[in-house]
Amino acid sequence: MRHRKSFNHLSRKTGHRRLMLANMASSLITHKRIMTTLAKAKALRSYVEPLISKSKEDTTHSRRVVFSYLQDKEATAELFKEVGIKVAGRPGGYTRIIKLAPRMGDNADVAMIELVDFNELLVSDKKVKKAGRSRRGGGTTKAAGEAAAPAKEKAPKAAAPVAIEEAVVEEEIQAPEAAAMEAPEASAENESGEEEKKD
């Protein structure tokens, strides 16, 4: 019986567990999201978040501390160049765990762990507004009409440069064809001229 169990040992000895978490942390930093079991994802979160906090302060000491955990130069460099800069304003909670369907075969709980600031779907400059339903129909149709009107005005402006480019391309295509059509006529005139000279 394991009394006062303070963390999940993941059915591994200390060395195996430490290296496994270091490899998973390197993969998470490099690829920004990985899929694993739920227990490993929770263990990885407690392993990698202090390292991300260290990466906010780019000093030689913090780089050496992070490298002692990760044992991967590329992952350490990427952590300080990209991740540390992007999470500088965040006080914590750098990772997100999303539960997925159970794994085929052994029915293990699978989860995806990702870095919060690197999800392009959730972190976007443009926030899409949902068309809400109301009891009165005037609000949604008016808003939809106003949204459609600017889109119609912008369409011709965007189409104009494309039409100009197409016209230029057509002129470039037609120019060699016109030269090719003139060339046989000139050669025919030269041949008839040469025949007249010979006579």
Secondary structure, DSSP 8 states (H G I E B T S, - for coil): --TT--S--TTS-HHHHHHHHHHHHHHHHHHSEEEEEHHHHHHHHHHHHHHHHHTTS--HHHHHHHHHHH--HHHHHHIIIIIHHHTTT--S--EEEEE----TTT---EEEEEEGGG-TTTS-SS--------SSTHHHHHHHHHHHHHHHHHHHHHHHHHHHHHHHHHHHHHHHHHHHHHHHHHHHHHHHHHHHHH-
